[in-house]
């Protein structure tokens, strides 16, 4: 049993920004299921979006974000975060000294898809996430404890106060440990590993979202998944992300015979919003075409993109040939645990930040490079709120750690089967028939039976969480009978603003129904 002022689950940008922004008088515990650097944040090649240019303005950034999000965004949240982006980046730049600069000493600004101005701040070319994380790690102080390889799997809700007061977790030998905090913060990322092709860390399996869901928190917009258009593809596997910044520098997407596939599809061509580019590539691959990123027009590619060059060379892709084989893959979840702008959930004492949270910033489709920005913003703002406003909880009935117990098996199908079925039936292009097939298959697995998790191994709990997350995504995608942003229904190919400009908010149903969750609110978006 361990008790802290602030308990953080996860170790990405949002988690570390929160931890390092809190008062040094607060006792802080970070627990992470793997190593601290094994996160999507650390792998992020893209930069951070902020209206820093002389011709730019937050109002333009706001307009681009709303357009990319297909106006499903929470406009108040968008305005609040993006108006604060320039001073936030300016402050971070002076603190960190890690961002790339032009010869005159100003920040070097790049262009990415669906942005109307050059406003992407990078570090080390394509190593922004790595450098941001390492800077934040350098700021960890004595009041912050970090423990790796601890798998959190169940929120502890105090029966008297109805507040979240901690988490259950397993260490590598199976011991069940109890961690308590006045504030419990989920910063566990999204759910990219539900698909066979994914850009992120192998640890990102929807854990925090399912923990919150099982505890009764509201979950929103799970149907909105962004598929990145360009993952390096070799020998039937994805080997890493080819940043959108490459297309921002002039690369174009072609088929094996050199035909540009985005010509005539969208006015922005290769810099169209990601869902449009991903769908176009997907359609070409479905027709049996091989797809490549043509980089011949980019001078000094190796210097501009050293991390991507290293990934290509490690996989025997010759940069000099000027073509990188690519496929679209799962990249970002716009939905997640429903929160306000700083991370408050529908459960007292429980907070969510970063990709695990659904603040409404991203709407139906995230604008490139808005995610690290959101993590930095939320981490700073939540720290300020905790320092000044958090009320201490009544002392819960603390439980003692439990030695490893006899484990039982889940008997669920192998997760690779789940991944393949999610890509085929709940992937880039969706239909009612395929979604219903997937939902019925998942229902037959009786996921409600996995309510007591103590006796399962960490790999089996991970699989359970992946299957529950898959159900949340599938059912939400079936409910939304339109196409919007990252959610494309070929049977409903158009946006339906009259009936569907609203969120899908779901919450665990405990009334004995065979439906695993239900839609409890459809709040109109202003």
PLY file of the C-alpha trace (Angstrom):
ply
format ascii 1.0
element vertex 526
property float x
property float y
property float z
element edge 525
property int vertex1
property int vertex2
end_header
0.00 0.00 0.00
1.37 3.40 -1.02
-0.30 6.79 -0.54
0.53 9.98 -2.48
-0.94 13.39 -3.18
-1.01 12.72 -6.95
-0.97 9.30 -8.60
-0.26 9.29 -12.36
-0.66 6.19 -14.55
1.38 6.59 -17.71
4.60 8.35 -18.68
4.03 10.30 -21.90
4.18 14.05 -22.50
0.96 14.83 -20.60
2.01 12.73 -17.59
5.52 14.17 -17.31
4.34 17.74 -17.93
1.85 17.32 -15.08
4.38 15.77 -12.71
7.05 18.41 -13.33
4.58 21.30 -13.17
3.17 20.39 -9.73
4.34 22.06 -6.57
7.45 20.37 -5.16
5.52 20.06 -1.91
3.24 17.47 -3.54
4.20 13.81 -3.31
3.83 12.38 -6.83
3.95 8.79 -8.01
4.21 7.80 -11.69
3.58 4.16 -12.51
3.98 2.88 -16.05
3.39 -0.58 -17.52
6.70 -0.66 -19.36
9.75 1.62 -19.46
9.22 5.36 -19.10
10.28 5.99 -22.71
8.13 3.25 -24.23
5.30 5.61 -25.17
3.69 7.17 -28.23
5.01 10.55 -27.07
8.63 9.41 -27.20
8.13 8.04 -30.71
6.42 11.18 -32.05
8.24 12.45 -35.14
5.87 15.30 -35.85
6.07 18.59 -34.03
3.91 20.91 -31.99
1.40 23.21 -33.63
1.19 26.85 -32.54
0.49 30.10 -34.39
4.01 31.51 -33.98
4.59 32.93 -37.49
4.36 36.61 -38.40
1.54 35.90 -40.88
-0.25 33.46 -38.58
-2.81 33.93 -35.84
-4.58 31.61 -33.38
-7.83 32.31 -35.21
-6.38 30.60 -38.31
-5.19 27.67 -36.21
-8.66 27.43 -34.69
-10.31 27.46 -38.12
-7.99 24.71 -39.39
-8.63 22.57 -36.29
-12.40 22.89 -36.62
-12.27 22.10 -40.33
-10.09 19.01 -39.81
-12.34 17.92 -36.93
-15.38 18.37 -39.15
-16.87 20.81 -36.63
-17.44 18.02 -34.13
-14.99 19.76 -31.80
-15.80 21.52 -28.56
-15.20 25.02 -29.88
-14.64 26.50 -26.42
-11.90 23.95 -25.73
-10.34 24.56 -29.15
-10.21 28.31 -28.57
-8.84 28.00 -25.05
-5.98 25.65 -25.95
-5.00 27.21 -29.27
-5.06 30.78 -27.99
-2.65 29.71 -25.27
-0.44 27.71 -27.65
1.98 30.53 -28.66
2.84 31.64 -25.09
3.01 28.00 -23.98
5.51 27.13 -26.73
7.43 30.35 -26.15
7.75 29.53 -22.45
8.72 25.91 -23.15
11.26 27.00 -25.77
13.02 29.31 -23.31
12.98 26.58 -20.68
14.11 23.69 -22.86
16.25 25.14 -25.69
15.45 22.11 -27.84
13.48 23.49 -30.79
14.94 23.88 -34.28
15.68 27.48 -35.23
16.27 29.45 -38.41
19.50 31.35 -39.06
18.05 34.53 -37.54
17.36 32.70 -34.26
13.59 32.47 -34.72
11.75 29.16 -34.42
11.85 27.15 -37.62
8.23 26.51 -38.60
7.07 23.63 -40.80
3.88 22.86 -42.71
1.73 19.75 -42.30
-1.50 18.49 -43.76
-4.66 20.62 -43.36
-2.71 23.56 -41.87
-3.11 26.84 -43.72
0.18 28.29 -42.42
3.63 27.09 -41.46
3.20 26.65 -37.70
4.79 23.31 -36.75
7.64 23.59 -34.25
10.11 20.69 -34.42
13.06 19.45 -32.40
15.91 17.56 -34.01
14.07 17.52 -37.31
11.86 14.50 -36.70
12.72 13.75 -33.05
10.36 16.15 -31.31
8.71 13.62 -29.01
12.03 12.10 -27.95
13.57 15.47 -27.13
10.49 16.79 -25.30
10.28 13.63 -23.16
13.99 13.68 -22.35
13.77 17.34 -21.35
10.80 16.64 -19.06
12.62 13.64 -17.57
15.54 15.92 -16.74
13.14 18.03 -14.66
11.92 15.18 -12.45
12.56 16.20 -8.84
12.86 14.33 -5.55
9.15 14.60 -4.79
8.38 12.53 -7.90
8.77 8.75 -7.79
8.75 6.78 -11.03
8.18 3.03 -11.05
8.37 1.07 -14.28
6.90 -2.32 -15.23
3.85 -1.90 -12.98
0.56 -2.75 -14.68
-2.45 -0.82 -13.36
-5.71 -2.61 -14.07
-8.50 -1.47 -11.73
-9.55 1.85 -10.27
-10.40 1.90 -6.57
-13.64 3.75 -5.83
-14.30 4.60 -2.17
-17.75 3.24 -1.28
-18.54 6.10 1.12
-17.44 9.15 -0.85
-17.98 7.64 -4.34
-14.60 9.08 -5.32
-11.71 7.47 -7.09
-8.94 7.06 -4.53
-6.40 4.80 -6.21
-5.61 1.86 -8.46
-4.83 -1.83 -8.20
-1.75 -2.92 -10.09
0.43 -5.98 -10.63
4.19 -6.05 -10.48
6.28 -8.48 -12.58
6.00 -11.36 -10.09
2.19 -11.08 -9.94
1.94 -9.34 -6.58
-1.21 -7.20 -6.44
-0.33 -3.75 -5.18
-2.54 -0.88 -4.06
-1.62 2.73 -4.87
-3.64 5.64 -3.44
-3.78 9.33 -4.30
-5.85 12.43 -3.61
-5.83 12.85 -7.38
-5.70 9.80 -9.68
-4.68 10.68 -13.23
-4.97 8.38 -16.24
-2.41 9.27 -18.92
-2.30 5.87 -20.59
-2.67 6.86 -24.25
-5.04 5.52 -26.87
-5.61 2.07 -28.35
-3.50 1.79 -31.51
-2.54 -1.84 -30.92
-6.10 -2.96 -31.64
-5.10 -2.88 -35.31
-2.41 -4.89 -37.12
-0.81 -1.74 -38.52
-0.18 0.97 -35.93
2.26 3.85 -35.60
2.62 3.88 -31.83
4.19 1.98 -28.98
3.27 -1.70 -28.46
2.04 -0.83 -24.95
-0.91 1.28 -26.13
-3.86 -1.07 -25.73
-6.71 1.03 -24.28
-5.99 0.17 -20.63
-6.89 3.50 -19.03
-10.03 3.90 -21.09
-11.32 0.48 -20.04
-10.40 1.05 -16.38
-12.41 4.27 -16.43
-15.28 2.60 -18.28
-15.47 -0.31 -15.83
-15.52 2.16 -12.95
-18.53 3.93 -14.48
-16.91 6.96 -16.14
-18.37 8.41 -19.32
-16.53 7.47 -22.52
-17.02 9.55 -25.67
-16.52 9.36 -29.45
-14.81 5.97 -29.64
-15.74 5.62 -33.30
-13.34 8.40 -34.30
-9.98 6.78 -35.03
-7.36 8.47 -37.15
-5.43 6.27 -39.53
-2.08 7.77 -40.47
-1.64 7.57 -44.23
2.05 6.69 -44.30
3.54 3.92 -42.19
6.69 2.29 -43.58
5.65 -1.10 -44.97
8.10 -3.95 -45.56
7.63 -7.71 -45.75
3.99 -7.54 -44.69
4.66 -5.48 -41.57
4.76 -1.83 -40.59
8.19 -0.74 -39.42
7.59 2.82 -38.25
5.94 6.14 -39.01
6.81 8.34 -41.97
5.88 11.76 -40.62
3.40 13.99 -42.38
6.16 16.59 -42.36
7.71 14.65 -45.27
4.68 15.51 -47.39
4.85 19.02 -45.98
8.31 19.28 -47.55
6.99 18.17 -50.95
6.76 14.37 -51.03
3.81 12.93 -52.96
1.96 9.62 -52.76
2.22 7.46 -55.87
1.47 3.95 -57.10
4.18 1.63 -58.40
3.93 3.12 -61.90
4.41 6.68 -60.59
0.77 7.81 -60.74
0.00 10.48 -58.08
-3.07 9.16 -56.28
-4.20 12.39 -54.59
-4.52 14.30 -57.86
-8.16 15.37 -58.24
-9.20 13.91 -54.88
-8.90 17.04 -52.72
-7.76 20.65 -53.30
-4.86 20.13 -50.85
-3.80 16.95 -52.67
-1.18 15.13 -50.57
-1.72 17.50 -47.65
-5.44 16.81 -47.44
-6.84 15.81 -44.03
-5.53 12.43 -42.93
-8.80 10.52 -43.23
-9.08 11.46 -46.89
-5.47 10.52 -47.67
-5.77 7.25 -45.73
-9.00 6.29 -47.51
-7.44 7.01 -50.89
-4.40 4.85 -50.14
-6.64 2.12 -48.74
-8.73 2.11 -51.90
-5.60 1.78 -54.05
-4.29 -1.11 -51.96
-7.69 -2.84 -52.12
-7.37 -2.69 -55.92
-4.03 -4.50 -55.69
-1.77 -1.50 -56.12
1.45 -0.92 -54.20
1.73 2.59 -52.76
4.87 4.65 -52.19
5.93 8.02 -50.89
7.94 9.76 -53.61
10.63 11.82 -51.84
12.78 12.73 -54.87
11.88 16.43 -54.62
13.22 16.80 -51.04
16.79 17.98 -50.90
19.02 16.85 -48.02
16.42 14.31 -46.90
18.89 12.53 -44.60
19.67 15.75 -42.75
16.08 16.94 -42.61
14.69 13.59 -41.45
17.44 11.67 -39.64
15.09 9.42 -37.64
13.11 8.40 -40.72
16.33 7.81 -42.63
17.52 5.52 -39.84
14.24 3.55 -39.88
14.47 3.13 -43.66
18.11 2.06 -43.59
17.42 -0.43 -40.78
14.80 -2.01 -43.04
16.92 -1.94 -46.20
14.97 0.83 -47.90
17.37 2.90 -49.98
16.66 6.61 -49.57
18.60 7.24 -52.78
15.92 5.36 -54.73
13.47 8.11 -53.81
10.54 5.83 -52.94
9.34 4.62 -49.53
6.66 1.86 -49.46
3.75 2.86 -47.23
0.37 1.74 -45.89
-2.12 3.53 -43.64
-2.31 2.41 -40.01
-3.96 3.29 -36.72
-2.43 6.48 -35.39
-4.64 8.38 -32.96
-7.90 8.04 -31.02
-9.95 11.22 -30.96
-12.37 9.71 -28.45
-11.64 8.41 -24.98
-12.54 9.25 -21.40
-14.87 12.25 -21.49
-13.25 15.21 -19.70
-13.28 18.96 -19.52
-10.34 20.95 -20.86
-8.03 20.22 -17.92
-8.95 16.57 -17.50
-11.78 16.27 -14.95
-13.87 13.14 -15.63
-17.40 12.24 -14.55
-15.97 10.49 -11.45
-14.77 12.68 -8.58
-11.08 12.33 -7.92
-10.38 10.80 -11.35
-8.67 12.76 -14.13
-7.58 11.87 -17.65
-5.10 13.72 -19.85
-3.43 13.19 -23.21
-4.75 10.75 -25.78
-6.69 8.78 -23.15
-8.92 11.84 -22.67
-11.59 13.23 -24.97
-11.56 16.99 -24.36
-13.22 17.89 -27.65
-10.09 19.54 -29.06
-9.74 17.09 -31.93
-13.37 16.61 -32.93
-13.83 13.86 -35.50
-10.27 14.05 -36.83
-7.14 15.41 -35.15
-5.28 18.19 -36.92
-1.62 17.24 -37.29
0.66 18.17 -34.35
-2.14 19.24 -32.02
-1.65 16.23 -29.71
1.66 17.07 -28.00
0.29 20.58 -27.63
-2.79 19.23 -25.86
-0.63 17.13 -23.52
1.57 20.08 -22.60
-1.47 22.30 -22.05
-3.40 19.80 -19.94
-0.40 18.85 -17.86
0.33 22.45 -16.96
-3.30 23.44 -16.33
-4.18 20.36 -14.29
-1.07 20.88 -12.15
-2.15 24.44 -11.43
-5.68 23.26 -10.55
-4.41 20.50 -8.25
-2.03 22.89 -6.50
-4.72 25.46 -5.81
-8.12 23.74 -5.82
-7.93 20.04 -5.02
-9.75 19.01 -1.87
-8.29 16.08 0.00
-10.47 13.00 0.07
-11.67 11.36 3.24
-9.23 8.58 4.10
-10.46 5.42 2.35
-10.16 1.99 3.85
-6.65 1.17 2.72
-6.00 -2.38 1.55
-2.71 -4.20 1.88
-0.77 -5.66 -1.03
-1.66 -9.25 -1.96
0.93 -11.89 -2.93
0.62 -13.46 -6.37
-2.43 -15.71 -6.57
-3.23 -18.76 -8.69
-3.93 -17.44 -12.17
-6.67 -18.58 -14.53
-6.87 -18.30 -18.31
-9.24 -16.09 -20.26
-9.81 -18.50 -23.19
-10.26 -15.46 -25.44
-9.09 -15.78 -29.07
-5.53 -14.65 -29.73
-5.32 -10.86 -29.97
-3.85 -11.14 -33.47
-7.23 -12.48 -34.60
-8.88 -9.45 -32.99
-6.48 -7.08 -34.75
-7.12 -8.58 -38.17
-10.88 -8.51 -37.65
-10.82 -4.90 -36.43
-8.91 -3.79 -39.52
-11.25 -5.68 -41.84
-14.55 -4.81 -40.17
-13.95 -1.65 -38.10
-11.08 -0.10 -40.03
-10.75 2.77 -42.47
-13.94 1.94 -44.40
-16.95 0.61 -42.45
-20.39 -0.80 -43.26
-23.42 -1.82 -41.21
-23.02 -5.47 -42.17
-19.38 -5.74 -41.13
-19.90 -3.74 -37.95
-22.81 -5.96 -36.92
-20.73 -9.07 -37.62
-17.95 -7.75 -35.40
-20.31 -6.67 -32.63
-22.08 -10.05 -32.58
-18.75 -11.89 -32.49
-17.57 -9.77 -29.56
-20.88 -10.26 -27.72
-20.54 -14.03 -28.01
-17.29 -13.80 -26.05
-19.29 -12.71 -22.97
-16.95 -9.91 -21.97
-19.14 -9.17 -18.94
-17.75 -12.35 -17.38
-14.36 -10.69 -16.94
-15.44 -8.39 -14.10
-13.01 -9.77 -11.51
-9.50 -9.37 -12.86
-7.24 -10.26 -9.93
-6.73 -13.87 -10.99
-5.64 -13.12 -14.55
-2.09 -12.59 -15.75
-0.96 -9.23 -17.13
-1.04 -10.50 -20.75
-4.56 -11.85 -20.22
-5.81 -8.61 -18.63
-4.28 -6.73 -21.56
-6.21 -8.97 -23.95
-9.43 -8.43 -21.98
-8.93 -4.66 -22.18
-8.30 -4.86 -25.92
-11.48 -6.85 -26.49
-13.58 -4.45 -24.38
-12.07 -1.46 -26.21
-12.89 -3.15 -29.51
-16.51 -3.46 -28.42
-16.69 0.21 -27.46
-15.31 1.24 -30.86
-17.49 -1.17 -32.83
-20.76 -0.26 -31.14
-20.07 3.47 -31.38
-19.22 3.10 -35.08
-22.46 1.18 -35.63
-24.51 3.88 -33.92
-23.08 6.73 -36.01
-24.99 6.43 -39.30
-22.99 9.02 -41.21
-19.39 9.66 -42.26
-17.44 12.30 -40.37
-13.71 12.76 -39.94
-11.96 9.51 -39.05
-15.25 7.58 -39.17
-16.18 6.57 -42.73
-19.29 4.51 -43.49
-19.52 3.52 -47.17
-23.24 2.87 -46.62
-23.64 6.40 -45.18
-20.90 8.27 -47.08
-21.98 11.82 -46.25
-22.08 13.99 -43.15
-25.52 14.26 -41.58
-25.46 17.58 -39.74
-29.19 17.54 -39.06
-29.06 14.39 -36.96
-25.46 13.58 -36.09
-23.59 16.73 -35.08
-23.42 15.27 -31.56
-21.26 13.07 -29.39
-21.73 9.39 -28.65
-21.31 9.11 -24.89
-21.37 5.66 -23.37
-21.23 4.36 -19.83
-21.12 0.91 -18.29
-24.56 -0.68 -17.90
-25.06 -2.71 -14.71
-28.69 -3.71 -15.07
-28.21 -7.25 -16.30
-28.78 -6.55 -19.99
-26.88 -8.52 -22.60
-25.67 -5.23 -24.12
-22.28 -4.41 -22.72
-22.86 -0.66 -22.66
-25.47 1.79 -23.68
-25.67 5.25 -25.12
-26.78 7.47 -22.26
-26.50 10.91 -23.78
-26.38 12.53 -27.17
-25.38 16.09 -26.42
-25.63 18.52 -29.31
-22.37 20.26 -30.15
-22.68 24.02 -30.47
0 1
1 2
2 3
3 4
4 5
5 6
6 7
7 8
8 9
9 10
10 11
11 12
12 13
13 14
14 15
15 16
16 17
17 18
18 19
19 20
20 21
21 22
22 23
23 24
24 25
25 26
26 27
27 28
28 29
29 30
30 31
31 32
32 33
33 34
34 35
35 36
36 37
37 38
38 39
39 40
40 41
41 42
42 43
43 44
44 45
45 46
46 47
47 48
48 49
49 50
50 51
51 52
52 53
53 54
54 55
55 56
56 57
57 58
58 59
59 60
60 61
61 62
62 63
63 64
64 65
65 66
66 67
67 68
68 69
69 70
70 71
71 72
72 73
73 74
74 75
75 76
76 77
77 78
78 79
79 80
80 81
81 82
82 83
83 84
84 85
85 86
86 87
87 88
88 89
89 90
90 91
91 92
92 93
93 94
94 95
95 96
96 97
97 98
98 99
99 100
100 101
101 102
102 103
103 104
104 105
105 106
106 107
107 108
108 109
109 110
110 111
111 112
112 113
113 114
114 115
115 116
116 117
117 118
118 119
119 120
120 121
121 122
122 123
123 124
124 125
125 126
126 127
127 128
128 129
129 130
130 131
131 132
132 133
133 134
134 135
135 136
136 137
137 138
138 139
139 140
140 141
141 142
142 143
143 144
144 145
145 146
146 147
147 148
148 149
149 150
150 151
151 152
152 153
153 154
154 155
155 156
156 157
157 158
158 159
159 160
160 161
161 162
162 163
163 164
164 165
165 166
166 167
167 168
168 169
169 170
170 171
171 172
172 173
173 174
174 175
175 176
176 177
177 178
178 179
179 180
180 181
181 182
182 183
183 184
184 185
185 186
186 187
187 188
188 189
189 190
190 191
191 192
192 193
193 194
194 195
195 196
196 197
197 198
198 199
199 200
200 201
201 202
202 203
203 204
204 205
205 206
206 207
207 208
208 209
209 210
210 211
211 212
212 213
213 214
214 215
215 216
216 217
217 218
218 219
219 220
220 221
221 222
222 223
223 224
224 225
225 226
226 227
227 228
228 229
229 230
230 231
231 232
232 233
233 234
234 235
235 236
236 237
237 238
238 239
239 240
240 241
241 242
242 243
243 244
244 245
245 246
246 247
247 248
248 249
249 250
250 251
251 252
252 253
253 254
254 255
255 256
256 257
257 258
258 259
259 260
260 261
261 262
262 263
263 264
264 265
265 266
266 267
267 268
268 269
269 270
270 271
271 272
272 273
273 274
274 275
275 276
276 277
277 278
278 279
279 280
280 281
281 282
282 283
283 284
284 285
285 286
286 287
287 288
288 289
289 290
290 291
291 292
292 293
293 294
294 295
295 296
296 297
297 298
298 299
299 300
300 301
301 302
302 303
303 304
304 305
305 306
306 307
307 308
308 309
309 310
310 311
311 312
312 313
313 314
314 315
315 316
316 317
317 318
318 319
319 320
320 321
321 322
322 323
323 324
324 325
325 326
326 327
327 328
328 329
329 330
330 331
331 332
332 333
333 334
334 335
335 336
336 337
337 338
338 339
339 340
340 341
341 342
342 343
343 344
344 345
345 346
346 347
347 348
348 349
349 350
350 351
351 352
352 353
353 354
354 355
355 356
356 357
357 358
358 359
359 360
360 361
361 362
362 363
363 364
364 365
365 366
366 367
367 368
368 369
369 370
370 371
371 372
372 373
373 374
374 375
375 376
376 377
377 378
378 379
379 380
380 381
381 382
382 383
383 384
384 385
385 386
386 387
387 388
388 389
389 390
390 391
391 392
392 393
393 394
394 395
395 396
396 397
397 398
398 399
399 400
400 401
401 402
402 403
403 404
404 405
405 406
406 407
407 408
408 409
409 410
410 411
411 412
412 413
413 414
414 415
415 416
416 417
417 418
418 419
419 420
420 421
421 422
422 423
423 424
424 425
425 426
426 427
427 428
428 429
429 430
430 431
431 432
432 433
433 434
434 435
435 436
436 437
437 438
438 439
439 440
440 441
441 442
442 443
443 444
444 445
445 446
446 447
447 448
448 449
449 450
450 451
451 452
452 453
453 454
454 455
455 456
456 457
457 458
458 459
459 460
460 461
461 462
462 463
463 464
464 465
465 466
466 467
467 468
468 469
469 470
470 471
471 472
472 473
473 474
474 475
475 476
476 477
477 478
478 479
479 480
480 481
481 482
482 483
483 484
484 485
485 486
486 487
487 488
488 489
489 490
490 491
491 492
492 493
493 494
494 495
495 496
496 497
497 498
498 499
499 500
500 501
501 502
502 503
503 504
504 505
505 506
506 507
507 508
508 509
509 510
510 511
511 512
512 513
513 514
514 515
515 516
516 517
517 518
518 519
519 520
520 521
521 522
522 523
523 524
524 525
